[in-house]
Amino acid sequence: MATICRNLALCRAPGRYSWMASANVVLPCQEQDKKMAYHKVNADQRAQGHSPYLDNDDLQATALELEWDMEKELEEPGFDHFRLDGAVQHHLGNSQSPDLDLEPIQPSTSPKGRFQRLQEDPDYISHYTRQAPKNNRCNFFQILKVFCTALIVFIFGIVIGYYSGKKCPSPPASPEPNNPHTYHEILKEIKAENIQQIYRDLLQFSREDDVDTAMKILVQWTSYGLEDVQLVNYSVLLDLPGSSSNTITLKNSGECFYPDGQQCNRGTKTLHSQDLLYSYAAYSAKGTLEAELVDVQYGTIEDLIRIQAITNVTKKIALLKLGQSPLLYKLSLLEDAGFGGVLLYVDPCDLPKTTDLADKAFMVSLNSGGDPSTPGYASIDGSYRQHRLNLTTLLVQPISAVLAKKIISVPENSIQKDRCVPLQLPSTEKKIISLNIQSVTTYRTISNVIGYLKGTVFPDRYVLIGSHHSSLNTSSGQEWASSTAIITAFIQALMLKVKRGWRPDRTIVFCSWGGTSFGNIGSYEWAEDLKRVLQRNVVAYVSLHNPVRGNSTLHPIASPSLQQLTAESQSFNCVEKTKCPGSNVSSVQIQGDSDYFINHLGVPATQFSYEDINKSENSSFLSEALFPVHATKTEELDPSFKLHETIAKLTGQVTLQIANEPVLPFNALDIALEVQNSLKVLIGDKVDASQLLAVASQLRDTAELFQSDEMRPANDPKERAPIRVRMLNDVLQSLEKSFLVQQAPPGLYRNILYRLDERTNQFSVLLEALEHYKLHQSNETIQAALSEVLNSISSAQVYFKAGLDVFETTLAGKK
């Protein structure tokens, strides 16, 4: 018995009920526990009016119930500190029955557990009632806390909703569709009086600092609502005039002249001192050269052959007329021939009759493009710099036609009023000239202003429209203000529509370039800096370089793929005018910042400009001369600014169509036709063009198939699947990249789709090779040029064919 009781004591924790029923533990051996159980049962029974005496069965059932109740309480949290208060300290009411025969309580053998079995017993009745648990009060506080939290959140939400609704703008209106009516609404906001006002405001800008001028343009564009406008600066090497003007001295008479024809000892040189200072050739060789003057006329191959047959030209000074072919090409020929210097002028017979530039000197740049200190790469911080003081060994000085006449000694009686007699130095007269050229090379900061109007459908495709602003000099006068005023007026009209919810499909990038007169430096550096992005994203370039240089005729120029769109835009402008321009669109070399995009990226380009009628065959490339143009001259050419308005609307129409048409408005077949027309004139003894013509014929067939099978269905809205349109546009975007040759002579386009001028129909590289043959009597240059052209045409044909194959494969996969 003592052993049994000791075992039970081990199973009971001190100060708590911890009953452990075991198979070998017998309740009658536990006298104190019997009394506790009996006391508990007796109290319950008395409360219910039962007899104080319990039989054996009732006592066992009551003991089981008490054990179950105690163990259930032990399972409740916080019950560890529960203690007996009265059961141990009170005497049992019926202590006189200590020999009560209690059967042992057997442990539960049900697989469901002892307490679950008791609950399932139909005869089981709970006689023990506990007080309400303590956590009822906690539940009340929890409910109160949840209610308060919900109320605070509700009030806070109301406050946030009120202020967010007050500060946030209303959702934008649904985008308006792009159609001719939309274009008309935008373009009608472009008015001549607005352009004139912008033009006059621009003239108030400082011309001394390129950065200041660019910053003011940026502020103006931003004020119209253009969101993303950036100022991009580059430190570049510029060749600027010295502190005094260059001089030309006639050794025969000892007379000294400034470039405009004024004598050096006259005080009138201060009248237009800035014009005199900027009458020079940027990046020319510096120093003094005294030598015989040789008249080479236009510096063609025939002129050089004629001159070299009669005299030795080494270290002599050439008297050269501007025009007929690119200046850099002619200077390269003179340099190769051995000349030491060049006097450059414009023959009055080549100028339009409406102009009066005979007494004006001018500026030219001998830079083919970009910063000379970083050829082929961007002028960013850390770039290697090549400090090139000059880009040629020739001392080059532009002079006025008045000074050219004085040097030639043209008699007054030889001037005929009925017709113009070209200037020419008599072969019997020997002239000794002394050239003094002092320019200064220095690093300066130039700035580009770049503004983005993001597209909604193809935001990664860019349509560039570019003008230029003043760059540290007055030689180009105020003509920059014309192009900047036009692009600014276009931005103003566009943003009025944007504020009403409209957006273009493709991103329009507005560019105002710096450093244009020094060799398109701003556009070159920006494009070299972003070359990889632009190669992939730019679809077209619209140029506004010198848009009003005359008032006689409209002169549209476009790459072959854009000729049809450029012609159609003129008819759009005719709706509001009784007299249509009716000008033919040509693909010829143009001046300005479109150069890099045409010749290095193969981007289709277009340009509109007004010019004076000029019937001279030698008038090509006269725009390379930057004459000083003052504000009064611009307003004389276009006093009502109607010509500016026309250029702005034509430019805007083309830009909007390229930026919004689902399928790019490029014509693949026009490229193939241009190639065939350029090759037909080459058939002759020296050139075997049969292979070229065969490949060109294949190109035309493939282009026709591409035009009919792919472009026409894509222009039908019912068949315009987005993936098909994107694939087609990717092909159209890169049409002209195949026609970039690796190397081209100085001044000639690498893009062979552009001819030299209106008079020539051949590829410029082949034309130059034929001219070069006359000078050196070698077929190597011709064969190299033929190979370049053949590879370009073949590459274009393969590109078209690959595009067709991709479409066929895609369609076959869908079927």
C-alpha positions in Angstrom: 0.0 0.0 0.0 2.8 2.4 0.8 4.4 1.7 -2.6 1.2 2.5 -4.4 0.7 5.7 -2.6 4.3 6.7 -3.3 3.8 6.1 -7.0 0.8 8.3 -6.9 2.7 11.1 -5.2 5.3 11.1 -8.0 2.5 11.6 -10.5 1.1 14.7 -8.7 2.8 18.1 -9.1 3.1 20.2 -5.9 0.2 22.5 -5.3 -1.9 21.6 -8.4 -4.3 18.9 -9.5 -2.3 16.5 -11.6 -4.1 13.3 -11.5 -2.6 10.5 -13.5 -4.7 7.4 -13.8 -2.6 4.3 -14.3 -3.5 0.6 -14.5 -1.5 -0.3 -11.4 -2.8 2.6 -9.2 -5.8 1.7 -7.0 -8.1 4.5 -5.7 -8.9 2.8 -2.3 -5.3 3.0 -1.3 -5.5 6.8 -1.5 -7.4 7.8 1.6 -7.0 11.5 1.2 -7.9 11.4 -2.4 -11.0 9.4 -1.6 -12.1 12.1 0.9 -11.5 14.8 -1.7 -13.5 13.0 -4.3 -16.3 12.2 -1.9 -16.4 15.7 -0.6 -16.7 17.1 -4.1 -19.5 14.6 -5.0 -21.3 15.1 -1.7 -21.4 18.8 -2.2 -22.8 18.5 -5.6 -25.4 16.0 -4.5 -26.5 18.1 -1.6 -27.0 21.1 -3.8 -29.3 19.1 -5.9 -31.3 17.5 -3.0 -29.9 14.0 -3.2 -29.3 11.6 -0.4 -26.0 12.1 1.4 -25.3 8.4 0.9 -24.1 7.2 -2.5 -24.0 3.7 -3.6 -20.9 2.2 -5.1 -21.8 2.8 -8.8 -22.7 6.4 -8.3 -19.5 7.0 -6.4 -17.4 5.6 -9.3 -19.2 7.6 -11.9 -18.9 10.7 -9.9 -15.1 10.1 -9.4 -14.7 9.7 -13.2 -16.6 12.9 -13.8 -14.5 14.8 -11.3 -11.3 13.5 -12.8 -12.4 14.5 -16.3 -13.3 18.0 -15.1 -10.0 18.6 -13.4 -8.0 17.5 -16.3 -10.0 19.7 -18.6 -9.2 22.7 -16.4 -5.6 21.8 -16.5 -5.6 22.2 -20.2 -6.7 25.8 -20.0 -3.9 28.5 -20.1 -3.0 30.1 -16.8 -4.2 27.1 -14.8 -0.8 26.3 -13.6 -1.2 28.6 -10.6 -4.7 27.2 -9.6 -4.6 26.0 -5.9 -7.1 24.2 -3.7 -8.8 26.6 -1.4 -11.5 24.6 0.5 -11.3 21.0 -0.4 -8.3 20.2 1.8 -9.2 22.5 4.7 -12.8 21.3 5.3 -13.9 18.0 6.9 -16.0 15.6 4.8 -19.6 15.5 5.9 -19.8 11.7 6.1 -16.5 10.7 7.6 -18.2 8.0 9.5 -18.2 5.7 6.4 -14.5 5.2 5.9 -14.9 1.6 4.8 -16.9 2.4 1.8 -16.2 -0.3 -0.8 -15.1 1.6 -4.0 -14.2 -0.4 -7.0 -11.0 0.5 -8.8 -11.4 3.1 -11.5 -10.1 1.5 -14.7 -8.3 3.5 -17.3 -10.0 4.1 -20.7 -9.2 1.5 -23.2 -11.3 3.1 -26.0 -9.2 4.1 -29.0 -11.0 7.4 -29.1 -9.7 8.4 -25.7 -11.3 8.4 -22.2 -12.9 11.8 -22.4 -14.3 11.4 -25.8 -15.8 8.1 -24.8 -17.5 9.7 -21.8 -19.0 12.4 -24.0 -20.4 9.8 -26.4 -22.0 7.8 -23.5 -25.8 8.4 -23.6 -26.0 8.0 -19.8 -23.3 10.6 -19.1 -24.5 13.7 -17.3 -22.2 16.5 -16.3 -22.8 17.5 -12.7 -20.0 20.0 -12.5 -20.6 23.6 -13.6 -17.6 26.0 -13.8 -17.7 29.7 -13.6 -17.5 31.7 -16.8 -14.0 31.9 -18.1 -11.9 35.0 -17.4 -11.3 35.9 -21.0 -14.9 37.1 -21.4 -13.8 40.5 -20.3 -10.8 40.3 -22.6 -13.2 39.5 -25.5 -15.1 42.7 -24.8 -11.9 44.8 -24.9 -10.8 43.1 -28.1 -14.1 43.9 -29.8 -13.8 47.5 -28.6 -10.2 47.7 -30.0 -11.2 46.3 -33.4 -14.1 48.7 -33.6 -11.9 51.7 -32.8 -9.3 50.6 -35.3 -11.9 50.3 -38.0 -13.3 53.7 -37.2 -9.9 55.3 -37.4 -9.1 53.6 -40.7 -12.4 54.7 -42.1 -11.9 58.3 -41.2 -8.3 58.2 -42.5 -9.5 56.8 -45.8 -12.0 59.6 -46.2 -9.3 62.2 -45.7 -6.9 60.6 -48.2 -9.7 60.2 -50.8 -10.7 63.9 -50.4 -7.2 65.3 -50.9 -6.1 62.8 -53.6 -9.3 63.7 -55.5 -8.5 67.4 -55.1 -4.9 67.3 -56.2 -4.8 64.5 -58.9 -5.8 65.7 -62.3 -8.8 64.1 -64.0 -7.9 61.1 -66.3 -6.9 62.3 -69.7 -9.4 62.1 -72.5 -9.2 59.2 -74.9 -6.6 59.9 -77.5 -7.8 61.4 -80.7 -7.4 59.4 -84.0 -4.6 60.5 -86.4 -6.1 61.5 -89.7 -5.8 64.3 -92.3 -8.4 66.3 -90.3 -6.2 66.1 -87.2 -3.2 67.3 -89.2 -5.2 70.2 -90.6 -6.3 71.3 -87.1 -2.6 71.3 -86.0 -1.2 73.1 -89.0 -3.9 75.8 -89.1 -2.5 77.1 -85.8 0.8 77.9 -87.6 0.4 81.5 -88.7 2.8 83.9 -90.4 2.4 86.6 -87.7 3.4 84.1 -85.0 6.5 83.1 -86.9 7.5 86.7 -87.4 7.1 87.5 -83.7 9.2 84.5 -82.7 11.8 85.5 -85.3 12.1 89.0 -83.8 12.3 87.6 -80.3 15.1 85.3 -81.3 17.1 88.2 -82.7 17.2 89.6 -79.2 19.3 86.7 -78.0 23.0 87.1 -77.4 25.1 85.8 -80.3 28.4 85.8 -78.4 27.8 82.7 -76.3 26.3 79.6 -77.9 25.3 78.1 -74.6 23.2 81.2 -73.7 21.4 81.2 -77.0 20.6 77.5 -76.6 19.4 78.0 -73.1 16.9 80.6 -74.2 15.6 78.4 -76.9 15.2 75.6 -74.3 13.2 77.9 -72.1 11.0 79.0 -75.0 10.2 75.4 -76.0 9.4 74.5 -72.4 7.1 77.4 -72.1 4.9 76.0 -74.9 4.5 72.7 -73.0 7.2 70.5 -74.4 7.9 68.2 -71.4 11.3 66.7 -72.0 13.8 69.3 -73.3 17.5 68.8 -72.8 20.6 70.9 -73.2 23.5 68.8 -74.5 26.9 70.4 -74.4 30.2 69.3 -76.0 33.7 70.8 -75.8 35.0 70.9 -79.3 37.9 72.3 -81.3 36.9 75.4 -83.2 39.0 77.5 -85.7 38.2 81.1 -85.0 39.4 84.3 -86.6 42.3 86.2 -85.1 42.2 89.6 -83.6 42.7 91.2 -87.0 41.4 90.4 -90.5 43.3 88.4 -93.0 44.9 90.3 -95.8 45.7 89.9 -99.5 48.6 92.0 -101.0 49.2 92.5 -104.7 53.0 92.6 -105.0 52.8 94.1 -108.5 51.3 97.3 -107.1 51.9 96.9 -103.4 48.2 97.4 -102.6 46.9 95.6 -99.5 43.2 94.5 -99.3 40.9 93.0 -96.9 38.7 90.0 -98.1 35.8 92.3 -99.0 37.9 94.4 -101.3 38.5 97.4 -99.0 42.1 98.7 -98.8 43.9 97.9 -95.6 44.8 101.6 -94.9 41.2 102.8 -95.0 39.3 103.4 -91.8 36.0 102.0 -93.2 37.1 98.5 -92.2 35.4 99.1 -88.9 32.0 99.5 -90.6 31.4 95.8 -90.5 34.4 94.6 -88.6 32.7 91.3 -87.5 31.9 90.5 -91.1 35.5 91.1 -92.0 36.8 89.0 -89.2 34.6 86.1 -90.2 35.5 86.3 -93.9 37.8 83.3 -93.6 38.1 79.6 -94.2 37.8 77.7 -90.9 40.5 75.0 -90.4 42.7 76.4 -93.2 46.4 76.3 -92.9 47.9 79.3 -91.1 50.8 81.6 -92.1 52.0 83.7 -95.0 52.5 82.6 -98.6 53.8 84.7 -101.5 53.5 83.0 -104.9 52.2 83.4 -108.4 48.5 83.4 -108.9 47.1 80.7 -111.3 43.5 80.9 -112.5 42.0 77.4 -112.3 38.4 78.5 -112.9 36.1 75.9 -111.1 39.0 73.5 -110.4 37.6 70.6 -112.4 39.7 67.7 -113.7 39.7 69.3 -117.2 40.8 72.6 -115.7 43.7 70.9 -113.9 44.8 69.0 -116.9 44.8 72.2 -118.9 46.8 74.2 -116.3 49.3 71.4 -115.6 50.0 71.2 -119.3 51.3 74.8 -119.5 52.9 75.5 -116.0 54.3 74.0 -112.9 51.7 74.6 -110.1 53.9 73.6 -107.1 53.4 76.0 -104.1 51.5 78.4 -106.3 48.2 80.1 -105.4 45.0 79.0 -107.2 42.3 81.5 -108.1 39.2 79.2 -107.7 35.5 79.8 -108.3 33.0 78.3 -105.9 30.3 76.0 -107.4 29.8 73.2 -109.8 31.2 70.5 -107.4 31.8 70.3 -103.6 34.5 72.6 -102.3 36.3 69.9 -100.3 36.6 67.7 -103.4 38.1 70.5 -105.5 40.5 71.4 -102.7 41.7 67.8 -102.5 42.5 67.9 -106.2 44.4 71.1 -105.8 46.3 69.8 -102.8 47.2 66.6 -104.7 48.4 68.7 -107.6 50.8 70.6 -105.3 49.2 74.0 -104.9 50.2 76.0 -101.7 47.2 78.4 -101.4 43.7 79.2 -102.7 41.8 82.4 -103.3 38.2 81.5 -103.4 35.4 83.6 -104.8 31.9 83.4 -106.3 31.5 84.6 -109.9 28.7 87.2 -110.2 27.5 85.3 -113.3 26.6 82.3 -111.1 24.5 84.3 -108.7 20.8 85.0 -109.1 20.1 88.4 -110.6 18.0 89.3 -107.5 21.0 89.0 -105.2 23.6 91.7 -104.5 26.6 89.9 -103.0 29.4 91.1 -105.3 31.0 93.2 -102.6 30.6 90.6 -99.8 33.2 88.2 -98.6 32.0 85.0 -96.9 33.0 82.2 -94.6 33.5 78.5 -95.6 34.4 75.5 -93.4 37.0 72.9 -94.5 35.7 70.5 -91.9 33.8 67.5 -93.4 31.8 67.0 -90.2 32.1 66.8 -86.4 34.8 67.8 -83.9 38.2 67.6 -85.7 39.9 66.6 -82.4 37.7 63.4 -82.1 37.2 62.1 -85.6 34.6 59.3 -85.7 33.7 59.4 -82.0 31.9 61.7 -79.6 33.6 64.6 -77.8 32.7 63.4 -74.3 34.8 63.7 -71.1 37.8 61.5 -71.2 37.9 61.1 -75.0 41.4 61.2 -76.7 41.9 64.5 -78.4 43.9 65.1 -81.6 45.0 68.7 -81.6 44.8 69.4 -85.3 45.6 73.0 -86.1 44.4 72.6 -89.7 42.6 70.1 -91.9 44.5 70.9 -95.1 48.0 72.0 -96.1 46.5 74.8 -98.3 46.2 78.4 -97.2 42.6 79.1 -98.2 41.1 82.6 -98.2 37.6 83.6 -99.4 37.3 87.0 -101.2 34.5 89.1 -102.7 33.8 89.3 -106.4 34.8 93.0 -106.2 38.3 92.0 -105.0 38.6 89.3 -107.6 37.9 91.9 -110.3 40.6 94.1 -108.9 43.1 91.3 -108.9 42.2 90.3 -112.5 42.2 93.9 -113.5 38.9 93.7 -115.4 38.5 96.9 -117.5 35.2 98.7 -117.0 34.3 98.8 -120.7 34.3 95.0 -120.9 31.2 94.8 -118.7 28.1 94.1 -120.8 24.7 94.9 -119.5 22.9 92.4 -121.7 24.8 89.4 -120.6 27.2 88.4 -117.9 30.8 87.7 -118.8 32.5 85.2 -116.5 35.7 86.4 -114.7 38.9 85.0 -116.0 42.6 86.0 -115.5 44.4 86.7 -118.8 47.0 83.9 -119.4 49.6 86.4 -120.5 49.4 88.4 -117.2 51.5 87.2 -114.3 50.3 88.2 -110.8 52.2 87.7 -107.5 50.1 87.5 -104.4 50.9 87.5 -100.7 48.5 85.7 -98.4 48.4 86.4 -94.7 46.1 84.1 -92.7 46.0 84.2 -88.9 43.2 82.2 -87.3 43.2 80.6 -83.9 42.2 77.1 -82.9 40.7 76.8 -79.4 38.3 74.6 -77.5 34.8 76.0 -77.0 31.5 74.6 -75.7 28.7 74.2 -78.2 25.2 73.3 -77.2 22.4 71.3 -78.7 18.7 71.7 -77.6 16.9 68.4 -77.9 13.2 68.1 -77.1 11.1 64.9 -77.1 7.3 64.5 -77.7 6.8 60.9 -76.8 4.7 58.6 -79.0 2.0 56.4 -77.8 2.1 53.4 -80.1 5.8 53.2 -81.2 7.6 55.4 -78.6 11.0 53.7 -79.6 10.8 55.0 -83.1 12.0 58.6 -83.7 11.2 61.2 -86.3 13.8 63.9 -86.1 13.2 67.5 -87.2 16.2 69.8 -87.0 17.1 73.4 -87.2 20.3 75.3 -86.1 21.0 78.3 -84.0 23.8 81.0 -83.8 27.3 79.7 -83.2 29.8 82.2 -82.0 29.8 84.3 -85.2 27.8 86.6 -87.3 29.0 85.4 -90.7 25.8 83.4 -91.2 23.9 86.5 -90.1 20.3 86.0 -89.0 19.4 83.2 -91.3 19.5 80.8 -88.3 16.6 82.7 -86.7 14.4 81.7 -89.7 14.8 78.0 -89.2 14.6 78.3 -85.4 11.4 80.4 -85.7 9.8 77.8 -87.9 10.5 74.8 -85.7 9.4 76.8 -82.6 6.1 77.7 -84.3 5.5 74.1 -85.2 6.1 73.1 -81.5 3.7 75.7 -80.4 0.9 74.4 -82.7 1.6 70.8 -81.8 1.4 71.4 -78.0 -2.0 73.1 -78.3 -3.3 69.8 -79.7 -1.3 67.7 -77.1 -3.0 69.6 -74.3 -6.4 68.4 -75.6 -5.3 64.8 -75.3 -3.6 64.1 -78.7 -0.3 62.3 -79.1 1.7 61.1 -82.1 2.2 57.4 -82.6 5.9 57.7 -83.0 8.2 60.0 -80.9 9.0 63.4 -82.5 12.5 64.7 -81.6 13.0 68.4 -82.1 16.7 69.5 -82.5 18.3 72.9 -82.5 22.0 72.3 -83.4 25.0 74.3 -82.5 28.3 74.6 -84.4 26.6 74.1 -87.8 28.7 76.7 -89.7 32.0 75.0 -88.5 31.1 71.7 -90.1 27.8 70.5 -88.6 29.6 69.8 -85.3 26.6 69.7 -82.9 24.6 67.2 -84.9 27.7 65.0 -85.5 28.7 64.9 -81.9 25.2 64.1 -80.6 24.7 61.4 -83.3 28.1 59.8 -82.6 27.3 59.9 -78.9 24.0 58.1 -79.4 24.9 56.1 -82.5 23.8 52.7 -81.4 20.4 54.0 -80.3 19.8 56.1 -83.4 20.8 53.3 -85.8 18.0 51.2 -84.3 15.3 53.9 -83.6 15.5 56.8 -86.1 13.1 56.4 -89.1 13.5 59.8 -90.8 15.1 63.2 -90.6 13.3 66.4 -91.6 15.7 69.3 -92.3 15.0 73.1 -91.8 18.5 74.3 -92.8 18.3 77.8 -94.2 14.6 77.5 -95.3 14.2 80.9 -96.9 17.3 81.8 -99.0 15.2 83.4 -101.8 11.6 84.1 -102.7 11.2 82.8 -106.3 10.6 79.1 -106.2 10.0 76.2 -103.8 12.8 73.6 -103.9 11.9 70.3 -102.2 14.6 67.7 -101.8 14.1 64.1 -100.5 15.6 60.7 -100.5 14.1 58.3 -103.1 11.9 56.5 -100.5 10.4 59.9 -99.5 9.9 61.5 -102.9 6.3 60.5 -103.2 5.3 61.7 -99.7 7.2 65.0 -100.3 5.3 65.6 -103.6 1.9 64.8 -102.0 2.6 67.2 -99.2 2.8 70.0 -101.7 -0.7 69.2 -103.0 -2.0 69.4 -99.4 -0.7 72.9 -99.2 -2.4 73.8 -102.5 -5.9 73.3 -101.0 -5.6 76.7 -99.3 -3.8 78.4 -102.2 -4.9 79.2 -105.7 -1.4 78.8 -107.1 0.4 75.5 -106.5 4.2 75.3 -106.3 4.3 72.2 -108.6 8.0 71.7 -108.0 9.7 68.5 -108.8 11.3 66.6 -106.0 14.9 65.5 -106.5 17.5 63.5 -104.5 20.6 65.7 -104.5 23.2 66.6 -102.0 22.1 69.2 -99.5 23.9 71.4 -96.9 23.3 71.3 -93.2 22.9 69.0 -90.3 21.2 66.2 -92.1 24.6 65.1 -93.3 25.4 62.6 -90.6 21.9 61.0 -90.6 22.1 60.5 -94.4 25.7 59.4 -94.8 26.4 57.5 -91.6 23.0 56.1 -90.5 21.3 55.7 -93.9 18.2 57.6 -92.6 15.6 58.9 -95.2 15.6 62.7 -95.2 13.6 65.5 -96.7 13.9 69.3 -96.9 11.8 72.3 -98.1 13.3 75.7 -98.9 12.6 78.7 -101.0 15.4 79.8 -103.5 15.8 82.4 -106.2 15.6 81.2 -109.8 19.1 80.5 -111.1 19.7 79.3 -114.6 23.5 79.0 -114.4 24.9 75.5 -114.8 27.5 76.3 -112.2 25.3 77.4 -109.4 25.5 74.1 -107.6 27.1 74.1 -104.1 27.1 77.9 -103.9 25.3 77.5 -100.6 28.6 76.3 -99.1 29.5 80.1 -98.9 28.1 81.6 -95.7 27.4 85.2 -96.6 26.6 87.7 -93.9 22.8 88.0 -93.9 21.3 90.7 -91.7 17.8 90.9 -90.3 16.7 93.5 -92.8 17.6 91.1 -95.7 15.4 88.3 -94.4 12.4 90.6 -94.0 13.0 92.0 -97.4 12.8 88.5 -98.9 9.6 87.6 -97.0 8.1 90.8 -95.5 4.8 89.1 -94.7 6.5 85.8 -93.5 4.1 83.9 -95.8 7.0 81.9 -97.2 8.0 80.9 -93.7 4.4 79.8 -93.0 4.4 77.7 -96.1 7.7 76.0 -95.2 6.4 75.4 -91.7 3.2 73.8 -92.9 4.9 71.6 -95.5 7.5 70.5 -93.0 4.8 69.8 -90.4 2.7 67.8 -92.8 5.5 65.5 -93.7 6.6 65.1 -90.1 3.0 64.3 -88.9 2.5 61.7 -91.6 5.8 59.9 -90.9 5.1 60.1 -87.1 1.5 58.8 -87.3 0.9 56.5 -90.3 0.6 52.9 -89.1 2.8 51.8 -92.0 5.8 54.1 -92.7 5.0 56.1 -95.9 8.2 55.0 -97.7 8.2 53.8 -101.3 10.5 50.8 -101.9 9.9 50.8 -105.6 11.1 54.4 -106.1 14.5 53.3 -104.8 14.8 50.5 -107.4 13.7 52.9 -110.2 16.3 55.5 -109.0 19.0 52.9 -109.2 18.1 51.7 -112.7 18.0 55.3 -114.0 21.4 56.1 -112.5 22.9 53.1 -114.2 21.5 53.5 -117.7 23.7 56.5 -118.5 26.9 54.5 -117.7 26.8 52.2 -120.7 30.0 53.0 -122.7 33.4 51.8 -123.7 35.1 52.2 -120.3 32.4 50.7 -118.1 30.8 47.3 -118.4 27.5 47.9 -116.7 25.9 44.6 -117.7 26.3 43.0 -114.3 25.1 46.1 -112.6 22.0 46.3 -114.7 21.2 42.7 -114.1 21.4 43.1 -110.3 19.4 46.3 -110.6 16.7 44.5 -112.5 16.5 41.8 -109.8 16.2 44.6 -107.2 13.3 46.2 -109.1 11.4 42.8 -109.4 11.9 42.2 -105.7 10.8 45.7 -104.8 7.7 45.4 -106.9 6.8 42.1 -105.2 7.4 43.7 -101.8 5.3 46.7 -102.7 2.3 44.7 -103.9 2.4 41.7 -101.6 3.3 43.3 -98.3 2.8 47.1 -98.3 -0.7 47.2 -100.0 -2.3 44.6 -97.7 -0.7 46.3 -94.7 -2.3 49.6 -95.6 -5.7 47.9 -95.4 -7.0 48.3 -91.8 -8.8 44.9 -92.1 -5.5 43.1 -92.7 -3.3 45.3 -90.4 -2.1 42.9 -87.8 0.2 44.6 -85.3 3.0 42.1 -85.6 2.8 42.3 -89.4 2.9 46.1 -89.3 5.9 46.1 -87.0 7.8 43.7 -89.2 7.0 45.7 -92.3 8.1 49.0 -90.7 11.4 47.4 -89.6 12.1 46.5 -93.2 11.1 49.9 -94.6 13.1 51.8 -91.9 16.4 50.3 -93.1 15.9 50.4 -96.9 18.6 53.0 -97.6 21.2 51.6 -95.2 22.4 49.2 -98.0 23.4 52.1 -100.2 26.2 53.4 -97.9 29.6 52.8 -99.4 32.6 52.4 -97.3 34.6 55.3 -98.7 33.7 58.3 -100.7 35.9 61.1 -102.1 35.9 64.3 -100.0 32.7 66.3 -100.2 30.7 63.5 -101.9 27.9 61.6 -100.1 28.5 58.1 -98.9 24.8 57.4 -99.6 25.0 56.8 -103.4 21.2 57.4 -103.8 21.9 61.1 -103.7 23.2 62.7 -106.9 25.7 65.7 -107.0 23.2 68.1 -108.5 20.2 68.5 -110.8 22.4 68.2 -113.9 23.8 64.8 -113.1 22.0 61.5 -113.2 24.9 59.1 -112.4 26.0 57.8 -109.1 28.4 60.4 -107.7 31.1 57.8 -106.9 31.1 56.4 -110.4 31.1 59.9 -111.9 34.1 60.9 -109.8 35.9 57.6 -110.8 35.4 58.4 -114.5 36.7 61.9 -113.9 39.7 60.5 -112.0 40.5 58.2 -115.0 41.0 61.3 -117.2 43.7 62.6 -114.8 45.6 59.4 -114.0 44.6 57.0 -116.9 44.1 54.1 -114.5 41.1 51.7 -114.3 41.7 50.8 -110.7 39.5 53.7 -109.4 36.7 52.8 -111.8 36.8 49.1 -110.9 36.8 49.9 -107.2 33.8 52.3 -107.6 31.9 49.7 -109.7 32.5 47.1 -107.0 31.2 49.4 -104.3 28.0 50.1 -106.3 27.5 46.5 -107.2 27.8 45.4 -103.6 25.3 48.1 -102.5 22.7 47.1 -105.0 23.2 43.4 -104.3 22.9 44.0 -100.6 19.7 45.9 -101.1 18.2 43.1 -103.2 19.1 40.5 -100.6 17.6 42.7 -97.9 14.3 42.9 -99.8 14.3 39.2 -100.5 15.0 38.4 -96.8 12.1 40.6 -95.8 9.7 38.7 -98.1 11.0 35.4 -96.8 10.3 36.4 -93.2 6.7 37.3 -94.1 6.1 34.1 -96.0 7.5 32.0 -93.1 5.4 33.9 -90.6 2.2 33.4 -92.7 3.0 29.7 -93.2 3.5 29.3 -89.4 0.1 30.9 -88.7 -1.7 28.6 -91.2 
